[in-house]
Amino acid sequence: MTALGPLPPTLGPRRTFALVAGVERYEISHRWNLRGPARDALRFARWLTGPGEVPAANVRLLLSPLDDPDTLDWSASPGLAALRSTYRPATEANAKAALLDELPEHDGDLLWIFWAGHGYLGRDGELMLPCADARPGQIRHLNLDSALRWWRTDLVKHRRFPLQAALVDACRVDAPRGSRWNFGSADYGGGRTVPGRRQFRLYASREGEAAQNDAERGAGRFTEALLGELGDRSVEEGATRLLHAARNIHRAFRELRERGEGWQLPQFLVDRDWDANSFLDDDLPGPVLPHAPRLDQTGWDGLGELFEGRDLPRCAYEAYAWAFKAAGCTTPVHGGLPADTLLDVVADLDERQGGRTGMPLAVPFVHYLADRTARPGGGPGGGPADPAWAARLAQWVRATRERLGLPALRPPPAPARQTALHVRLESPPGGEDGLLARMWLRGERTRHVWESEGSPVTLAAVRAELVRRLAQGDPGAGQPYGSVGRIEFHVPYELLETDFDQWPVPRGPGGRTRPLGMVYEVVVRCPQEREDTRTEWRAKWRWLHVQDGRHPDTVRLVEDPEVTDALGLRLGARPAPACVLGHASGNRTAALLEAVLEGGVPVAVWRRGGGTPAGGLPALLAPEAGPGAPALFGLPARVREVRRAAAGQEPGGEDQLVLLWDDPDDTIDLRSLA
């Protein structure tokens, strides 16, 4: 064990101060909420004020719990009970006031900083800890690295706080780029560095990794291990033993890895010891982490032939994620694929550590590709099946398993297929009143169900036929369309803002009706307007699938100043973005939609008639994603949820959302209805 060195002779409980924070509830979205950090913060405060004997007046406690604070256990120590009346919400203002204004004014020897909650890395690697008042437009946060730099300077008086320990139970994953989730900039500056100040940083995770939380027990695994090491020791003993505690924590989680309970190196890291040295990876004794067996030269040669001239198939990310699951591993935190070619993706998999099965991750990846490309829609770009390539992939998997002595692989799960009722509307070529209409069902197979037979009909007639079909089904089949989950309207440009989702459909007794968009997923499409940008349209949709909708550049928020004549060209210049969220006013909506179609963007959401729903579209549509790419392939279902939630509430624009969902792989090239 490395000794701390001479302690300040005056070090003791009364000269020890602390900022303790636990954030469970975030204003940005209920999907950000997590159970455990508030309890962890209270337990750390209990150690400080209990065995540590630190006066409650020396502790700044910030809590934003999910439950009523009165239901938390404040009885563990008299000091903790005293904090019950002085704690504050974990907002950015309170965090900065406590850490940068109040605590530096005290004369102490040791500062503890304990924070439990979410964590993200900025562009320069700084650790940003979102506060309870984080919002999509401004994710208020504490920049811990900047704060620690500030604490080393002469803005804190020279003889104060020679020892500072930061203990953080949070993830350290990259914050997304772009304006959709705005962390802004938080740099607290500082003065001249004061020699002799020593800082110790102990983080629950490595850069790019997530910290683990046990929601059922309401505790972070890092905090659980840390408090186990601190036990009933005094603050002097706790400070002296931090390095020893860090080594024990790291060993414990290495053992978890060696027992096959995770694919990564344990997610616990001492970044800096008391002497500012990064030591844990270089000198910790122990066995080398086992890797999964790697591909041999024969395997690589075979893949070189199989992948030559092949683009990434649309199921590439699904195959990548399933490979980890099949091998008994945890999928990496970062969404999207790690590379742009099949061979580079396999190279990434081959470098990874494996799970308990000893399966090279490349083998289940290829196994998944073989399964999907043998199915309709599994070919390149979602096209027809490619049975010849699928057979060659399957043969490679069999040969590799036999050669390397690998266990059997279970079949990948069958792809989910939702039945959709398609409604195609066209303007008559002669300019007559009304519309030409056709309906067909698309599920496991495609079946034509109704057509206006070349005679224009009104929208009211189309609505009546749609309601009749949904209620009575296909007379030829003798069954209602009970399996229909989505209704897709293929319409000309001028009908994109038609309120199809508001069409009333019978629901319940007494002739009660509900809007169509509350009962079904309702989307609009405009394939007829994409003849000139078909290449961009297909490229964006394919890229969207390859990245599983998780790439940080997938979604672009567009507001009025950006809606110019050049917007369509900019949108179509690259595969990203594949989705546009429109905050355009009413007189700019038409120009926004023209740009979306010109740019080949397959997915867009906007408010009918223009404007911005309360809180904005990003927070409304993708709260589960946090600051990053939304769960894009869940947008049709999410829009329906929003419409349902808006029922009976004050109008805020949520019930007027329009979703353009234009899948080029699910478009039938039918003859004109004329």
C-alpha positions as CSV (number, residue, x, y, z in Angstrom):
1,M,0.0,0.0,0.0
2,T,1.2,3.5,-0.9
3,A,1.2,5.7,2.2
4,L,-0.6,9.1,2.1
5,G,2.4,10.8,3.6
6,P,2.3,13.2,6.6
7,L,-1.2,14.3,7.4
8,P,-1.8,17.9,8.4
9,P,-1.4,17.8,12.2
10,T,-4.7,19.6,12.6
11,L,-6.7,17.2,10.5
12,G,-9.8,16.0,12.3
13,P,-13.6,16.0,12.0
14,R,-14.1,19.7,12.7
15,R,-11.7,20.6,9.9
16,T,-13.3,18.3,7.4
17,F,-16.0,19.6,5.1
18,A,-18.0,18.0,2.3
19,L,-20.4,18.5,-0.6
20,V,-22.6,15.4,-0.9
21,A,-25.1,15.2,-3.8
22,G,-27.6,12.6,-4.9
23,V,-29.8,13.2,-8.0
24,E,-32.6,10.9,-8.8
25,R,-35.2,13.2,-10.4
26,Y,-34.4,15.3,-13.4
27,E,-36.7,18.0,-15.0
28,I,-35.6,17.0,-18.5
29,S,-37.7,13.9,-18.5
30,H,-39.1,11.2,-16.2
31,R,-37.1,8.7,-18.3
32,W,-33.9,10.2,-16.9
33,N,-35.0,9.4,-13.3
34,L,-33.1,6.6,-11.5
35,R,-33.5,5.1,-8.1
36,G,-30.5,4.9,-5.8
37,P,-28.4,8.1,-5.8
38,A,-30.3,9.9,-3.1
39,R,-30.0,6.9,-0.8
40,D,-26.3,6.6,-1.7
41,A,-25.7,10.3,-0.8
42,L,-27.5,9.8,2.5
43,R,-25.4,6.8,3.3
44,F,-22.2,8.7,2.6
45,A,-23.4,11.6,4.7
46,R,-24.2,9.0,7.5
47,W,-20.6,7.8,7.4
48,L,-19.3,11.4,7.6
49,T,-21.5,12.5,10.5
50,G,-21.6,9.1,12.2
51,P,-18.2,7.2,12.4
52,G,-16.5,10.2,10.9
53,E,-17.9,12.6,13.5
54,V,-18.0,15.5,11.0
55,P,-20.4,18.2,12.3
56,A,-23.5,18.5,10.2
57,A,-22.8,22.2,9.8
58,N,-19.7,21.2,7.7
59,V,-21.7,19.2,5.2
60,R,-23.6,20.7,2.2
61,L,-26.2,18.1,1.3
62,L,-28.0,18.3,-2.1
63,L,-30.8,15.9,-2.7
64,S,-33.4,15.5,-5.5
65,P,-35.0,12.2,-4.6
66,L,-37.8,10.3,-6.5
67,D,-39.8,9.8,-3.3
68,D,-40.9,12.2,-0.6
69,P,-37.7,13.2,1.3
70,D,-39.7,12.5,4.6
71,T,-39.8,8.8,3.6
72,L,-36.0,8.6,3.5
73,D,-34.1,7.2,6.5
74,W,-32.7,10.2,8.4
75,S,-32.2,8.4,11.7
76,A,-28.8,6.7,11.2
77,S,-27.0,9.4,13.1
78,P,-27.8,12.7,15.0
79,G,-25.8,14.6,12.4
80,L,-27.8,13.0,9.6
81,A,-31.0,14.0,11.4
82,A,-29.7,17.6,11.6
83,L,-29.2,17.6,7.8
84,R,-32.8,16.9,7.2
85,S,-33.7,20.5,7.8
86,T,-30.7,22.0,5.9
87,Y,-30.5,19.9,2.7
88,R,-31.3,21.7,-0.6
89,P,-32.4,20.4,-4.1
90,A,-29.5,19.3,-6.3
91,T,-29.8,22.2,-8.8
92,E,-26.9,23.8,-10.7
93,A,-27.2,27.0,-8.7
94,N,-27.1,25.2,-5.3
95,A,-24.2,23.0,-6.4
96,K,-22.1,26.0,-7.5
97,A,-23.1,28.0,-4.4
98,A,-22.0,25.2,-2.1
99,L,-18.8,24.3,-3.9
100,L,-17.6,27.6,-5.2
101,D,-19.0,30.1,-2.7
102,E,-19.7,28.6,0.7
103,L,-17.2,25.8,1.3
104,P,-14.1,27.8,0.2
105,E,-14.9,30.4,2.9
106,H,-14.2,27.8,5.7
107,D,-10.8,27.0,7.1
108,G,-10.4,23.3,6.7
109,D,-7.8,20.5,5.9
110,L,-9.9,18.0,4.0
111,L,-12.7,18.4,1.4
112,W,-14.9,15.5,0.4
113,I,-17.0,15.7,-2.8
114,F,-19.4,12.9,-3.3
115,W,-21.8,12.9,-6.2
116,A,-24.2,10.2,-7.4
117,G,-26.4,10.5,-10.5
118,H,-25.8,10.7,-14.3
119,G,-22.5,11.7,-15.8
120,Y,-21.3,12.7,-19.3
121,L,-17.9,13.6,-20.9
122,G,-17.6,16.8,-22.8
123,R,-15.5,17.5,-25.9
124,D,-12.3,17.9,-23.9
125,G,-13.0,14.9,-21.6
126,E,-14.3,17.0,-18.7
127,L,-16.8,15.2,-16.5
128,M,-20.2,16.9,-16.6
129,L,-22.7,16.0,-13.8
130,P,-26.3,17.0,-14.8
131,C,-28.3,18.6,-12.1
132,A,-31.9,18.2,-11.2
133,D,-32.9,21.3,-13.2
134,A,-31.4,20.0,-16.4
135,R,-33.6,20.7,-19.5
136,P,-33.1,19.8,-23.2
137,G,-32.5,23.4,-24.1
138,Q,-30.0,23.8,-21.3
139,I,-28.7,20.8,-19.5
140,R,-27.6,22.5,-16.3
141,H,-24.6,20.7,-14.8
142,L,-21.6,20.8,-12.6
143,N,-18.3,20.6,-14.5
144,L,-16.3,18.6,-12.0
145,D,-13.0,18.9,-13.7
146,S,-13.2,22.6,-13.9
147,A,-14.3,22.8,-10.3
148,L,-11.3,20.7,-9.2
149,R,-9.0,22.9,-11.2
150,W,-10.5,25.9,-9.4
151,W,-10.0,24.3,-6.0
152,R,-6.2,24.0,-6.7
153,T,-5.8,27.7,-7.2
154,D,-5.3,30.7,-4.9
155,L,-9.0,31.5,-5.1
156,V,-9.1,29.2,-2.2
157,K,-6.8,30.7,0.5
158,H,-3.3,29.2,0.5
159,R,-3.4,27.2,3.7
160,R,-6.9,25.8,3.4
161,F,-7.8,22.4,2.2
162,P,-4.5,20.8,1.3
163,L,-6.4,17.5,0.8
164,Q,-9.4,17.1,-1.6
165,A,-11.1,13.9,-2.5
166,A,-13.7,13.5,-5.3
167,L,-15.8,10.3,-5.3
168,V,-18.2,10.0,-8.2
169,D,-20.8,7.3,-8.7
170,A,-21.8,8.2,-12.3
171,C,-21.3,7.1,-15.9
172,R,-18.6,8.6,-18.0
173,V,-20.0,8.3,-21.5
174,D,-19.6,10.9,-24.2
175,A,-22.1,13.7,-24.3
176,P,-23.8,13.9,-27.7
177,R,-22.8,16.5,-30.3
178,G,-25.2,19.0,-31.8
179,S,-27.7,21.5,-30.5
180,R,-30.5,19.1,-29.7
181,W,-29.1,18.4,-26.2
182,N,-27.3,21.6,-25.1
183,F,-24.8,21.2,-22.3
184,G,-23.4,24.6,-23.0
185,S,-20.1,25.6,-21.5
186,A,-19.3,25.7,-17.8
187,D,-15.7,26.8,-17.0
188,Y,-15.2,28.3,-13.6
189,G,-11.8,29.8,-14.3
190,G,-9.3,30.1,-11.4
191,G,-6.2,31.8,-10.3
192,R,-2.6,30.7,-9.8
193,T,-2.1,27.0,-8.9
194,V,-1.1,26.6,-5.2
195,P,1.7,24.0,-4.7
196,G,1.1,21.3,-2.2
197,R,-2.6,20.8,-2.7
198,R,-3.3,17.1,-3.3
199,Q,-6.4,15.7,-5.0
200,F,-7.7,12.2,-5.1
201,R,-10.3,11.2,-7.7
202,L,-12.1,7.9,-7.6
203,Y,-14.7,7.3,-10.3
204,A,-17.2,4.5,-10.7
205,S,-16.4,4.0,-14.4
206,R,-13.8,4.4,-17.0
207,E,-14.1,6.9,-19.8
208,G,-16.8,5.7,-22.2
209,E,-18.4,3.3,-19.8
210,A,-21.5,3.2,-17.7
211,A,-21.6,2.8,-13.9
212,Q,-23.9,0.0,-12.6
213,N,-26.9,0.7,-10.4
214,D,-29.0,-1.8,-8.5
215,A,-32.5,-0.2,-8.8
216,E,-34.1,-2.9,-6.6
217,R,-31.8,-2.3,-3.7
218,G,-31.7,1.4,-4.4
219,A,-27.9,1.6,-4.4
220,G,-25.0,2.1,-6.9
221,R,-22.6,-0.8,-6.9
222,F,-19.7,1.6,-6.6
223,T,-21.1,3.3,-3.5
224,E,-21.9,-0.1,-2.0
225,A,-18.3,-1.2,-2.4
226,L,-16.9,2.2,-1.2
227,L,-18.9,2.3,2.0
228,G,-17.9,-1.3,2.7
229,E,-14.3,-0.2,2.6
230,L,-14.9,2.9,4.8
231,G,-16.9,0.9,7.3
232,D,-16.8,2.6,10.8
233,R,-13.4,4.3,10.2
234,S,-12.8,7.9,11.2
235,V,-12.3,10.5,8.5
236,E,-8.5,10.4,9.1
237,E,-8.4,6.7,8.6
238,G,-10.8,7.0,5.6
239,A,-8.5,9.5,3.9
240,T,-5.4,7.5,4.7
241,R,-6.9,4.3,3.3
242,L,-8.5,5.6,0.1
243,L,-5.7,4.2,-2.1
244,H,-6.0,0.8,-0.4
245,A,-9.8,1.0,-0.7
246,A,-9.5,1.7,-4.4
247,R,-7.3,-1.3,-5.0
248,N,-9.7,-3.6,-3.1
249,I,-12.7,-2.3,-5.1
250,H,-10.8,-2.8,-8.4
251,R,-9.8,-6.3,-7.4
252,A,-13.4,-7.2,-6.5
253,F,-14.7,-6.2,-9.8
254,R,-11.9,-7.9,-11.7
255,E,-13.1,-11.0,-9.9
256,L,-16.6,-10.5,-11.2
257,R,-15.1,-10.3,-14.7
258,E,-13.1,-13.5,-14.2
259,R,-16.2,-15.3,-13.1
260,G,-17.8,-14.3,-16.5
261,E,-20.3,-11.7,-15.1
262,G,-19.2,-9.0,-17.5
263,W,-17.3,-8.6,-20.8
264,Q,-15.4,-5.4,-19.9
265,L,-12.6,-4.7,-17.6
266,P,-14.3,-3.8,-14.3
267,Q,-15.8,-0.3,-14.4
268,F,-14.0,1.1,-11.4
269,L,-11.0,3.3,-11.7
270,V,-8.8,5.4,-9.6
271,D,-8.0,8.3,-11.9
272,R,-5.5,10.0,-9.6
273,D,-4.1,9.2,-6.2
274,W,-3.1,11.8,-3.5
275,D,0.1,12.5,-5.5
276,A,-1.7,13.0,-8.8
277,N,-0.4,9.7,-10.2
278,S,-2.5,7.4,-12.4
279,F,-1.5,4.1,-11.0
280,L,-4.2,1.4,-11.0
281,D,-3.7,-0.1,-14.4
282,D,0.1,-0.1,-14.4
283,D,1.0,-1.7,-11.1
284,L,-2.0,-3.7,-9.8
285,P,-0.9,-7.3,-9.6
286,G,-3.2,-10.1,-10.8
287,P,-3.8,-12.3,-13.7
288,V,-4.2,-10.9,-17.2
289,L,-7.8,-10.5,-18.2
290,P,-8.9,-13.4,-20.4
291,H,-10.0,-12.6,-23.9
292,A,-12.4,-14.6,-26.0
293,P,-10.7,-16.9,-28.6
294,R,-9.9,-14.8,-31.6
295,L,-10.4,-15.7,-35.3
296,D,-7.6,-17.6,-36.9
297,Q,-6.1,-16.8,-40.3
298,T,-8.5,-19.2,-42.1
299,G,-11.4,-17.4,-40.6
300,W,-10.2,-14.0,-41.7
301,D,-9.4,-15.3,-45.2
302,G,-13.0,-16.6,-45.5
303,L,-14.5,-13.3,-44.3
304,G,-12.3,-11.4,-46.8
305,E,-13.9,-13.3,-49.6
306,L,-17.4,-13.2,-48.2
307,F,-17.4,-9.4,-47.5
308,E,-15.6,-8.3,-50.7
309,G,-17.7,-5.6,-52.4
310,R,-20.4,-5.8,-49.8
311,D,-21.9,-2.8,-48.2
312,L,-23.1,-2.9,-44.6
313,P,-26.6,-4.5,-44.6
314,R,-29.4,-2.8,-42.9
315,C,-29.3,-5.4,-40.1
316,A,-25.6,-4.7,-39.3
317,Y,-26.2,-3.0,-36.0
318,E,-28.8,-5.6,-34.9
319,A,-26.2,-8.3,-35.7
320,Y,-23.5,-6.4,-33.8
321,A,-25.7,-6.0,-30.7
322,W,-26.9,-9.6,-30.8
323,A,-23.4,-10.9,-31.0
324,F,-22.7,-9.6,-27.5
325,K,-25.9,-11.1,-26.1
326,A,-25.2,-14.5,-27.8
327,A,-21.7,-14.6,-26.3
328,G,-22.9,-13.8,-22.8
329,C,-21.6,-10.2,-22.8
330,T,-22.9,-6.7,-22.3
331,T,-23.4,-4.5,-25.4
332,P,-21.1,-1.4,-25.3
333,V,-22.7,1.8,-24.0
334,H,-22.1,3.7,-27.2
335,G,-24.8,3.3,-29.7
336,G,-24.2,2.7,-33.4
337,L,-21.6,0.7,-35.2
338,P,-17.9,1.2,-34.5
339,A,-16.9,1.2,-38.2
340,D,-18.2,1.7,-41.8
341,T,-17.3,-1.6,-43.4
342,L,-18.1,-5.2,-42.5
343,L,-14.4,-6.2,-42.0
344,D,-13.8,-3.3,-39.7
345,V,-16.8,-4.1,-37.6
346,V,-15.6,-7.7,-37.3
347,A,-12.1,-6.4,-36.4
348,D,-13.7,-4.4,-33.6
349,L,-15.5,-7.5,-32.3
350,D,-12.4,-9.6,-32.5
351,E,-10.6,-7.1,-30.2
352,R,-13.3,-7.3,-27.5
353,Q,-13.2,-9.5,-24.5
354,G,-15.6,-12.3,-24.4
355,G,-18.1,-13.7,-22.0
356,R,-18.3,-17.0,-20.2
357,T,-19.0,-19.1,-23.4
358,G,-15.6,-18.4,-24.9
359,M,-17.2,-17.5,-28.2
360,P,-15.4,-15.1,-30.5
361,L,-17.9,-12.3,-31.0
362,A,-17.4,-12.3,-34.8
363,V,-19.1,-15.7,-35.0
364,P,-22.5,-14.8,-33.7
365,F,-22.3,-11.6,-35.8
366,V,-21.9,-13.5,-39.0
367,H,-24.5,-16.1,-37.8
368,Y,-27.1,-13.3,-37.5
369,L,-26.2,-11.9,-40.9
370,A,-26.8,-15.4,-42.4
371,D,-30.2,-15.6,-40.8
372,R,-31.4,-12.2,-41.9
373,T,-30.1,-12.2,-45.4
374,A,-31.9,-15.5,-46.1
375,R,-35.3,-13.8,-45.3
376,P,-37.3,-11.4,-47.6
377,G,-36.2,-7.9,-47.0
378,G,-32.8,-9.0,-45.7
379,G,-30.9,-8.3,-48.8
380,P,-28.8,-5.2,-49.4
381,G,-30.7,-2.1,-48.5
382,G,-33.6,-4.2,-47.3
383,G,-34.2,-5.6,-50.7
384,P,-35.0,-9.2,-51.7
385,A,-33.4,-12.1,-49.8
386,D,-30.0,-13.2,-50.9
387,P,-30.0,-17.0,-50.3
388,A,-26.7,-17.6,-52.0
389,W,-24.8,-15.2,-49.8
390,A,-26.7,-16.4,-46.7
391,A,-25.7,-20.0,-47.4
392,R,-22.0,-19.0,-47.7
393,L,-22.2,-17.1,-44.4
394,A,-23.8,-20.1,-42.7
395,Q,-21.1,-22.4,-44.1
396,W,-18.4,-20.1,-42.7
397,V,-20.0,-20.2,-39.3
398,R,-20.2,-24.0,-39.3
399,A,-16.6,-24.4,-40.5
400,T,-15.3,-21.9,-37.9
401,R,-17.2,-23.5,-35.0
402,E,-15.9,-27.0,-35.9
403,R,-12.3,-25.7,-36.4
404,L,-12.1,-23.8,-33.2
405,G,-14.2,-26.2,-31.1
406,L,-16.9,-23.6,-30.3
407,P,-20.3,-24.3,-28.7
408,A,-23.5,-24.3,-30.6
409,L,-25.3,-21.1,-31.4
410,R,-29.0,-20.6,-30.9
411,P,-31.0,-19.1,-33.8
412,P,-31.4,-15.3,-33.7
413,P,-34.9,-14.1,-32.8
414,A,-37.4,-13.9,-35.7
415,P,-37.8,-10.3,-37.0
416,A,-41.0,-8.6,-35.7
417,R,-43.4,-7.7,-38.5
418,Q,-46.3,-5.3,-37.9
419,T,-49.3,-5.4,-40.1
420,A,-50.0,-2.0,-41.6
421,L,-53.0,-0.8,-43.7
422,H,-51.8,1.4,-46.5
423,V,-54.0,4.1,-48.0
424,R,-52.8,5.6,-51.3
425,L,-54.3,8.9,-52.5
426,E,-53.6,10.6,-55.9
427,S,-54.9,13.7,-57.5
428,P,-56.8,12.8,-60.8
429,P,-54.7,13.6,-63.8
430,G,-57.5,15.5,-65.4
431,G,-57.9,17.9,-62.5
432,E,-61.3,16.6,-61.5
433,D,-62.6,17.0,-58.0
434,G,-61.8,14.3,-55.5
435,L,-59.0,11.7,-55.2
436,L,-58.2,8.4,-56.6
437,A,-57.7,5.9,-53.8
438,R,-56.4,2.4,-53.1
439,M,-55.9,0.3,-49.9
440,W,-53.8,-2.7,-49.2
441,L,-52.6,-4.7,-46.2
442,R,-48.9,-5.3,-45.7
443,G,-47.8,-8.0,-43.2
444,E,-46.3,-11.3,-43.8
445,R,-47.7,-10.9,-47.3
446,T,-49.3,-8.0,-49.3
447,R,-53.0,-8.1,-50.1
448,H,-55.0,-5.5,-52.1
449,V,-58.3,-4.8,-50.3
450,W,-60.0,-1.8,-52.0
451,E,-59.8,0.6,-54.9
452,S,-61.9,3.5,-56.1
453,E,-61.7,1.9,-59.6
454,G,-60.5,5.0,-61.4
455,S,-63.3,7.2,-60.2
456,P,-62.4,10.1,-58.0
457,V,-63.9,10.0,-54.5
458,T,-64.0,12.5,-51.7
459,L,-61.9,12.3,-48.5
460,A,-65.1,11.7,-46.6
461,A,-65.7,8.6,-48.8
462,V,-62.2,7.4,-48.2
463,R,-62.6,7.9,-44.4
464,A,-65.9,6.0,-44.5
465,E,-64.4,3.0,-46.4
466,L,-61.4,3.0,-44.0
467,V,-63.6,2.9,-40.9
468,R,-65.7,0.2,-42.5
469,R,-62.6,-1.9,-43.3
470,L,-61.2,-1.5,-39.8
471,A,-64.6,-2.6,-38.3
472,Q,-65.6,-5.3,-40.7
473,G,-62.3,-6.5,-42.2
474,D,-61.9,-8.1,-45.6
475,P,-65.2,-9.7,-46.7
476,G,-63.2,-12.3,-48.7
477,A,-61.2,-13.3,-45.6
478,G,-64.2,-13.0,-43.3
479,Q,-62.1,-11.5,-40.5
480,P,-61.6,-8.0,-39.1
481,Y,-58.2,-6.3,-39.3
482,G,-57.5,-7.0,-35.6
483,S,-53.8,-7.3,-36.3
484,V,-53.4,-3.8,-37.9
485,G,-51.2,-1.6,-35.7
486,R,-50.4,1.2,-38.2
487,I,-52.1,3.1,-40.9
488,E,-49.9,4.7,-43.5
489,F,-51.3,7.4,-45.9
490,H,-49.4,7.7,-49.2
491,V,-50.3,11.2,-50.3
492,P,-49.3,14.0,-52.7
493,Y,-47.3,16.9,-51.2
494,E,-50.4,19.2,-50.8
495,L,-52.1,16.6,-48.5
496,L,-49.2,16.2,-46.0
497,E,-50.8,18.3,-43.4
498,T,-54.3,16.7,-43.7
499,D,-55.5,15.7,-40.3
500,F,-55.8,12.0,-41.0
501,D,-54.9,11.2,-37.3
502,Q,-58.0,13.2,-36.2
503,W,-60.5,11.1,-38.2
504,P,-63.1,9.7,-35.8
505,V,-63.4,6.0,-35.6
506,P,-66.0,4.1,-33.5
507,R,-64.7,3.0,-30.1
508,G,-66.8,1.6,-27.4
509,P,-70.5,1.6,-26.7
510,G,-73.1,4.3,-27.4
511,G,-71.5,5.4,-30.7
512,R,-68.4,6.7,-29.0
513,T,-65.5,7.7,-31.3
514,R,-61.8,8.3,-30.8
515,P,-59.3,10.0,-33.1
516,L,-57.7,7.5,-35.5
517,G,-54.2,8.6,-34.3
518,M,-55.0,7.6,-30.7
519,V,-56.1,4.1,-31.6
520,Y,-53.5,3.3,-34.3
521,E,-50.0,4.5,-35.3
522,V,-50.8,7.0,-38.1
523,V,-48.1,8.2,-40.4
524,V,-48.0,10.1,-43.7
525,R,-45.8,9.3,-46.7
526,C,-44.9,11.0,-49.9
527,P,-43.1,8.6,-52.2
528,Q,-44.6,10.2,-55.3
529,E,-42.6,13.3,-54.7
530,R,-39.2,11.6,-54.3
531,E,-38.4,10.5,-57.9
532,D,-35.6,13.1,-58.2
533,T,-34.0,12.3,-54.8
534,R,-34.5,8.5,-54.7
535,T,-30.8,8.0,-54.2
536,E,-30.5,10.2,-51.2
537,W,-33.8,8.9,-49.8
538,R,-32.6,5.2,-49.9
539,A,-29.1,6.1,-48.7
540,K,-30.4,7.9,-45.6
541,W,-32.9,5.1,-44.8
542,R,-30.1,2.4,-45.1
543,W,-27.7,4.5,-43.0
544,L,-30.5,4.9,-40.4
545,H,-30.9,1.1,-40.1
546,V,-27.1,0.4,-40.1
547,Q,-26.8,2.7,-37.1
548,D,-30.0,1.5,-35.6
549,G,-31.1,5.1,-35.3
550,R,-28.6,5.6,-32.5
551,H,-26.0,7.8,-34.2
552,P,-25.8,11.3,-32.5
553,D,-26.2,13.0,-35.9
554,T,-29.4,11.0,-36.8
555,V,-31.8,13.8,-35.8
556,R,-31.6,17.5,-36.7
557,L,-33.8,20.2,-35.1
558,V,-34.7,22.9,-37.7
559,E,-36.0,26.3,-36.7
560,D,-37.2,29.2,-38.8
561,P,-33.8,30.9,-39.4
562,E,-32.5,27.6,-41.0
563,V,-35.5,27.3,-43.4
564,T,-33.8,28.8,-46.4
565,D,-33.8,27.9,-50.1
566,A,-30.5,26.0,-49.5
567,L,-31.8,23.8,-46.7
568,G,-32.8,20.9,-48.9
569,L,-29.3,20.8,-50.5
570,R,-27.7,20.8,-47.0
571,L,-30.0,18.1,-45.7
572,G,-29.2,15.8,-48.7
573,A,-25.4,16.3,-48.7
574,R,-24.7,13.5,-46.3
575,P,-26.5,10.4,-44.9
576,A,-27.1,12.4,-41.7
577,P,-29.6,13.6,-40.7
578,A,-32.2,11.0,-41.4
579,C,-34.8,12.7,-39.2
580,V,-35.9,16.3,-39.0
581,L,-37.8,17.8,-36.1
582,G,-39.4,21.0,-37.3
583,H,-39.9,24.0,-35.0
584,A,-41.1,26.1,-38.0
585,S,-43.8,28.8,-37.8
586,G,-46.9,28.4,-40.0
587,N,-45.6,30.5,-42.9
588,R,-42.4,28.5,-43.0
589,T,-43.9,25.0,-42.8
590,A,-44.3,24.5,-46.5
591,A,-40.7,25.5,-47.2
592,L,-39.6,23.1,-44.4
593,L,-41.5,20.2,-46.0
594,E,-40.1,21.0,-49.5
595,A,-36.6,20.9,-48.0
596,V,-37.2,17.6,-46.3
597,L,-38.4,16.0,-49.5
598,E,-35.6,17.5,-51.6
599,G,-33.0,16.3,-49.1
600,G,-34.3,12.8,-49.2
601,V,-35.0,12.8,-45.4
602,P,-37.3,9.8,-44.7
603,V,-38.5,10.8,-41.2
604,A,-39.8,14.2,-40.0
605,V,-42.1,15.5,-37.2
606,W,-43.7,18.9,-37.1
607,R,-46.8,20.5,-35.7
608,R,-49.7,20.8,-38.1
609,G,-50.1,24.5,-38.9
610,G,-46.6,25.4,-37.6
611,G,-45.3,26.3,-34.2
612,T,-43.6,24.5,-31.4
613,P,-45.3,22.2,-28.8
614,A,-44.8,23.1,-25.1
615,G,-41.3,22.0,-24.1
616,G,-40.2,21.4,-27.7
617,L,-40.2,18.3,-29.9
618,P,-36.9,16.7,-28.7
619,A,-38.1,16.4,-25.0
620,L,-41.6,15.4,-26.1
621,L,-40.7,12.6,-28.5
622,A,-37.6,11.1,-27.1
623,P,-37.4,11.4,-23.3
624,E,-36.2,7.9,-22.9
625,A,-33.0,8.6,-24.9
626,G,-31.5,11.2,-22.6
627,P,-29.0,13.5,-24.3
628,G,-28.3,11.4,-27.4
629,A,-30.0,9.9,-30.4
630,P,-33.7,9.1,-29.8
631,A,-35.2,5.7,-30.0
632,L,-36.0,6.6,-33.6
633,F,-37.6,3.3,-34.7
634,G,-40.1,3.8,-31.9
635,L,-41.3,7.2,-33.1
636,P,-44.6,6.0,-34.6
637,A,-45.6,4.4,-31.3
638,R,-44.2,7.4,-29.3
639,V,-46.3,9.9,-31.4
640,R,-49.4,7.8,-30.6
641,E,-48.5,7.9,-26.9
642,V,-48.2,11.7,-27.1
643,R,-51.5,12.0,-28.8
644,R,-53.1,9.8,-26.1
645,A,-51.5,11.8,-23.3
646,A,-52.9,15.0,-24.8
647,A,-56.5,13.8,-24.6
648,G,-58.5,15.8,-22.1
649,Q,-55.6,18.3,-21.5
650,E,-55.3,21.9,-22.3
651,P,-54.3,22.3,-26.0
652,G,-50.6,22.5,-26.3
653,G,-50.0,21.3,-29.9
654,E,-49.2,17.7,-28.8
655,D,-52.4,16.4,-30.5
656,Q,-51.5,18.1,-33.8
657,L,-48.2,16.4,-34.5
658,V,-47.6,15.0,-38.0
659,L,-45.2,12.2,-38.5
660,L,-43.7,11.6,-42.0
661,W,-42.4,8.0,-42.0
662,D,-41.3,7.2,-45.6
663,D,-39.7,3.7,-45.8
664,P,-38.3,3.2,-49.3
665,D,-38.1,-0.5,-48.6
666,D,-41.8,-0.7,-48.0
667,T,-43.0,1.1,-51.1
668,I,-44.8,-0.9,-53.8
669,D,-44.3,0.5,-57.3
670,L,-47.9,0.3,-58.3
671,R,-49.4,1.6,-61.5
672,S,-51.0,5.0,-61.4
673,L,-54.5,4.9,-60.0
674,A,-55.5,6.8,-63.1
